[in-house]
Amino acid sequence: MFVQKAKSSKRKPNSSRPDKWSRPIQAKVGFEFQSAVWMLRKCSAGPPEADATEEEQLASSRYLKGHVLFENAFWSAQTDVDEDRVPMLELVTVPFEESPEGFHYLRNAVRDITAFFDYVFQAPHYVAGDKRIVACEAFSRFGEIKSPEACFILPKDNPNPVLFPQATAGIKLNKLNKLLRDISAPLAESGVSSVRKHLGRVYLFGDPVTGDFNEGAPINGRYAVYMVDEALGRVRENWRIELSDAFKGFLTQVVFYLLEGHRGSKIYAKGFIALLARTDFSRMFSLLPESEKEFLARNNAEAWLEIVRMALPDSQKDFSQPFFADGIFQDKPEIHRFILKGLTKEQWLKEMTRGRDLLTERNFPNRFRAYELESLGAMGDRTDTVLGEPAPVFEFRTGKKYMNAREAMSYAVETFKTIYALNRGMDHYFGELLDVL
């Protein structure tokens, strides 16, 4: 049974079992569906202490992140927390095998989750003000109840959730350039009509409020692909070197990170990019051919830095500047202006060739609020194993923040098919018209 555990910011690899951190996982695709509207609390945990303050009473009714409410063989209902530590609903699937059988199980899970949201209209409940209160035990038909004291709190007149979906999967390095090329291509080039805006693209680059696909949104992804193509053309012409498709994919992701880091984040650090690397960049660098690694790392990574400069605009070639040009949380500059400005682009680029990714909570050079990095490179050396090859793990996480339940379930099916086809080199556009057989 898959259960997502709460993560500690102080967790370190177990030194007595060095294989634990580097052990690969098998090719799987997992999903999470978070609702920012459905809240959770303990409704039958007993009366509060008589002398407890209002804040203490409120705290006693809250859950921590990753608390399991109910679970079944394919998915579980858990808690996540917002920036004020208020628990909200998150549905977490098991990681599905990247295979026809795994796709079959995913579709079963999607049907079950859709039925769960439909059932909310019928579930026993009571009304408190503008809220509908549903006891966790009402959902026993969907799995084993782990928290009978819990209750769901949702809008009285509109119980349907708005969901923020996320997907996690291994993508082979030599497919990263194509993935970013596909998702950032102009609609006229992609073959997607104005009526059928593929949910995969809308999810990654759509407007976070309306969900409309804004042609300006994916500009950095599109620019990264274009600039990498131009830079590698110059390398071939001037240096007489042909670099691998794996390097092309790696460079595209590095350039995309640098462009988005320069643009900054208006939420928190791990929300700055659509394709977030869970496997760190030093591990990705280690997956390149030996001859390329030696060439790029020698002479203090001189060749590596020069190639990256070729793929960036003139205004961003100064690598002494911070990775996050304006810190993070641009909506609160008076508080957060200097947060996470302790890492320069040069430090990040050089150290990844030496075995450390500094853009992670574990290795960030200035520990002040490094926990804001949270998921960036948090899997360290761990990779997926796709068709016998190690593949770095990515989290598809930003874009259209709000989807209804049926959109989110369709997105899951489409995304699985996309990843399945991409890793196998199948001709596709986001898995459309693809049968997973």
N, C-alpha and C positions, 0 to 999 in steps of 0.2 A: 504493500500500500504506500502510495506516494503522499507524503505530508511535508509541506514547506515549513521549515523551522524558522523561528526568529533568529536573526543573525547578530552576532556580537561584533562591534567595530574593533575589538581587540583580538579577534581570533587569528591564530597563527598556524602554519602547517605543523603537524605533529612530527617533531624531529626524530622520534623513535621509529617512525614509519615513513621514510622519505618517499616511498612509492605512492602514498595516499594522495599527495598533492599533484603528482604527475600522471596518475592513472587515467587513461582515456575513458571516455564514455562512448556508448554505441550510438549510432545515428538515430536521433530522436528529435521530435518537434513538440514543444510544450506550449501551453497557452495560459494566460491569466486574464480575467475580466473583472475590472475594478469599478465599483459604483461610488461616485462621489456624493450621492444623494441618500442611499440606503445606509442608515446608521445602525449601530448595535450597542446593546448594553445588557447588564445583568438585571433582569426584572424579578427573579425569584431567588435571589441569593441570601435572603434573610434581611431583617430590619437593620438599619445602621445603628452604630453606637449612639447612645442617648446624648453624649456630650460632643459628638463629632461636629465639626464645622461644615458649612455648606460645601466648601471645596473638598473636604475629606469624604463627604457622602458621595459627591460626584465621582471622585477618584476611585472609590470602592466599587462603583458600578461599571467601570471601564475595563476593557480588555487590552492586552498588549498585542503588538503586531504578530501575526502568524498563529493566532489561537484558532483551533479547529472547532467548528460548530457542528457539522455533520460531514460524513464522507461515504463514498461508495468505491467501487472498483476503478472508476474512470475519472472521477473528479471529486473535489471537496469544497465546502463553503468555509472560508477562513476570514480572519480579520486583517485589515491593513489599517494604518492610522494616517490622518492628515497632519498638516504642519502644527496643529494645535493638540496633537495626540488624541484626537477623537476617533474611535474605531469606526470603520466603514466596511462594507461587504466586499470580499474578493473571492471569486470562484477560480480555483486552480485545478487544471487538468493534470493527469499523469503525463509524462513525456511519451508520446506515441512513436512507435517504431516507424522509421522512414521506409515504409514498405506498403504493398497493397493491403496486408492484414492490418497494419497500423492505421491506414486510411479508413478501413471499415470500422475499427473501434472509435476513431475520431468522430465519424458520422453518427454512431450510436450515442456518443457523449453529447454531441451537438443537439440531437433530438431530445435527449433527456434534459439538458439545460434549458432548452426552449420551453419544454413542458413545465419546468420549475417556475419560470417567469409567468407562464400562463396561469398556473395554479394559484398565484398570489391573489387573483380576483376572487377565488373560491374559498381560500383558506379561512378558518375561524379567526376572528380578530376583534379588537375593540378600538374605539376612536377616542383620542385625547386631543382636543383642540383641532388643529389642522393635520394631525398625524394619524396614521393607521398603525396599530401595534399588533404584531403577529408573533406568537410564541414559537421558538425554534422547534419545539416538539411537533408543530403542525406539519413539518416537512419530513416526517419519518419515512414517508414513501420513497424519498429520494436518497436515503442512506442511513447509516447508523448514527443516531444522535449522540454527540460527544459533550454537548453543553446544554442540558435541558433547562438550565436557568436563564438562557439567553433569549432575547427578543429582538425582532427586527422592527425598526422604526422608519417608516416611509411616508411620502405624501399621501394624504387621505384620498384625494380625487384623482391622482395619477400615479398608481403604484408601479407603472413601468419604469425600469431604471434607465438612466443614461450611463453607458459603459465606456470605460477606457480600456481597450484590449491591448495586450502585449503578447509577442511570440518570441520564443527562444529556440535557436537551431544552429547547427554547425554548417558553415558555408566554406567550401574549398577556396583556398587563396586564389587559384586561377579563375574563379567565377565571380570574384568581388567586383571587378570592373564592369562586367556585364550586368550584374545586379543593380549597381548604381546607375549605369547607363539606361537600363529599362525604366527604373522608377522615376528618373528625373527627365526623361525625354519629353519634348513638347507633345501635346496631345495630337497635333497634326501628323507627327512622325510615328506615334505609337499605334495608330490604327484604332484607338478608342474613341467612339463617337461622343458627342456632347451629352447624349442621353445616358449612355452606359459608361460612367466614370468608375473605373475599376476600384473596388474597395481597398485593394492593397496600396494603390497610389494615393487614394484619398486619405487613408490611415496615416501614411508616412509623411505626406506633404500637404494635406488639406488644411483648410482654415480651422483652427481649434474651436471655434464657436459654431459657425454655420456648417462646417463640413464640406463646403464647396472647394473644388480644386482650383487653387490660385496659381496661375502660370508663373508668378514671380516667386512662389514659395520654394521650389526646388533648385533655385539658381545656383547655389553653391555646389550641390551634387552634380549638376550639369557642367558647371565650370571645372570641377575637379577632373571629370572624365576628359573634357576637352584639353585641359592644360597638361594632363599626364600623357595623352596621345602626342601632343606637340613636343613635350620634353623628351620622350623616348625616341621620337623621330630625330631630334637633334643629337641625342646620344649615338644613334646608329650612324648618322652622317658625319659627326665630328670625331667620335671616339672609335668608330668601327667596332662597336660592341652590340650584340643582340641579347637583350635581357629576357628572362623567362616570363611567361604569362602569370606565374605565381608572383613574381616581383611587380608586375604591372598591377595586379590586384592589390597587393600590399601597399604600393605607392599611392594608389587611388584612395585607399582608406586613410592613409596618413595625411594626404593633402586635404581630403574632406574634413578631417579632424581639425587641421590648422585653420582652414577657412571658417569653420563654424566656431572655433575657439576665439578667433579674432572678432567675429560678430558678437560673441558673448551669449549669455543665458539670461532670460528674464524670469526663470523659475529657480532651479537649483542645478548644481553642476552636472549631474547625470542626465538631466533633461536637455542638454545643449545640442544633442545630435540624434538623428533618426535611426542610425545604425550604430548601436553602442556595442563596443567590443567587450565581451565578458572574459575571453582569453586575452592576456595582456600582450602588448606589442613586442616585448622582447621574445616571447614564445613564438609569435608570428614570424619575427625576423629569423628565428632559428629554423623555421620550416623551409627557408629558401635553399636553393642548391648551394653546395659547399663553395664552389668557385665564386658565386655571387657574394656570399657572406664575406669571404676573405677579401674580395675586391672592395666592397663597400666599407668594411670596418677598418682597413689599414690606413696609416697616416692620420690617425685621430679622426676617422670617418670623413675624410676630406671629400672623397668621391660621392658618398651618400648625401652630404650636405649640399654639394653642388647640384646634384640631380634634383633634390627637393626644391632648391632655389629656382631652378629652371621652370618648375611647375607651379610657381606662385607669382602673383602680380608684384610689380615693383614696390608697392607700398607695404608689402609683407615679407620682404627679403631680409630684413634685419632680425636675425635670430636671437639677438640679445634681449628682445622684448618678451614680456610675459606670455605664456600660452593663452591665458584668459586675459585679453587686452584690457578689458574694463572690469576685471574681477567677475563676480557673479551677482545675481539678484539686482539687475539694473533698475528694477522698479523701486528699490530703496537705496539709492546711491549714498545717502547720508550715513547709512549703517553698514552697508556691505561693499563699499567701493573698493576696498583693498583686500577683500577676502580671496584667497587662492591666487594671489599674484606672485607667489614665491617660486614659481617654476618658469624658466625661460624656454623658448622653443629649442634653442641649441642644446640645453641640458637634456631635454626629452629625447631629441633626435639622436644625440650621441650615446646616451646611456642605454637605449633600446638595443644598440649594436653590441653592448657589453654585458647584456644579460639582466638588465633592470628596466622596468617601465616606471618612470617617476610619476606618471599621471595615474596613480593609484593611491588608495588610502594607506597602503602598507609602505610605500616608498616615497611619498611626496616629501620634498626637501624641507618645507616649512609645515610643521605639524598643526599650526593654528587652523582649526576648523577643517582639518583634512577629512574628517568623517563626512563632509559634504560630497566627497567623491564617491562614496558608497559602492555602487555596482561597477564603476569603471575598472576593468581588468581584474575584477574580484576573483575570478576563477584561476588566475595565475597561469600555471603551466598546463592546466587541464584542457584537453581538446576533445572534439567529437571524432568518431571514426567513420568516415563516409567512403564506401566502396573500397575499403582497405587502406585509405589514406587519412592521416591526421588533418582535421579541419577545425579552425578556430570557431568559437561559439559567439554568436551575436544575438543581441536583443533588439527586436524591432519595437520601438517604444514611443515615438512622438508623432505628432501630426493631428489628424482629426481626433480630438480628445473625446468627443461624445458620439456614441452610436446607440441606436436602440438594440434590443436583444436580438432580433432577427438579422439586422445588419452585422452585428458582431459575430454571430454564428456563421453567416455566409463568409465573412472575412476569414474565419479560422479555416474553413474548407479551402478557400481560394489560396490562402497563404501556404498551407501544407502542399498543395499541388504545385505552387510556384517553386518552393524549395526542392521538392522531389525532382522536378524537371530541370531546374537550374544545375543541381549537383551532378546530374547525369548527362548534361550537355544536350538535352532535348530541345528542339525548336519549339518555342512557346512564347507567349506574352502573358506573364503572370498566371500561368497555368490554365489559361482559358482553352476550352475545347480539348482539354487533356483528360484522358481516362487513365487512372492509376490502376493498372492491371498486373 
